[in-house]
Amino acid sequence: MSDIVEKFDQMRSILLRRKTVHRSYAKVFGDGEGDVVLNHILDAGYVTKSTFVANDPEQTILNEGSRRLALSILRMAKTNHKEVILQIERNLQEQGMQL
């Protein structure tokens, strides 16, 4: 029985971290200044330009890693965080957990 409780505690912890991350993204990217930062991340992260560097596969790999991170940030920044937070709260309630 303690395994079940431990699994629920782990899941609750993961969901609460996700909720915190979503709230933080909404706060950081929720205004005009957030758009300035996001545009810089997209430019520096090779989202709108090639990651390929001729004769330098290591730099290409580094650039592609930057691009992957920038795309992840873009997805989070443009997510409807309020809906995600509500869904997380509903999931916790359905499982009988409290925030």
Buried (B, 14 or more C-beta within 10 A) or exposed (E): EEEEEEEBEEBBEEBBEBBEEBBEBBEBBEEEEBEEEBEEBBEEBBBEEEBEEEEEEEEBEBBBEBBBBBBEBBEBBEBEBEEBBEBBBEEBEEEEBEE
